[in-house]
Amino acid sequence: MNRRRKFLLASVLALQNSSFIYPSCQKCFSRIILVSKRSKCPKCGCTGESGNANYRYKLSLKVAESNKLSVITVFGSCLDTFFGLTASGLYRILKATLDKVQMPVTSYSNALTTKEKPDH
């Protein structure tokens, strides 16, 4: 991996992928696989509890610089200041918000089945 920083003055044209945070391995920062209550890194084999997963940013952008179009991907904590919090913090907020607005299917189906049936 190239550790040198490169600065690019460009205009952002599009977000390439709407998934900009991912669960990451604590050792190698690769995307981990979350299955039930466990997590596993396919790259280094590290395992853990899925509830303890760390999240990282991966922002892929289509940009224009002068007369060139490029796709760039920016990873990691350098995006913390751009978003105003860590990827793990943003994940917790997004998850809590989604949990509030989603009505579980079981509660909806239970509400339908508990309606009084007309007497015949």
Secondary structure as UniProt FT lines:
FT   STRAND          11..15
FT   STRAND          21..24
FT   TURN            26..28
FT   STRAND          33..35
FT   TURN            36..37
FT   STRAND          38..40
FT   TURN            42..44
FT   STRAND          47..49
FT   HELIX           50..52
FT   STRAND          54..65
FT   TURN            66..67
FT   STRAND          68..75
FT   HELIX           76..79
FT   HELIX           80..83
FT   HELIX           87..101
FT   HELIX           105..113
//
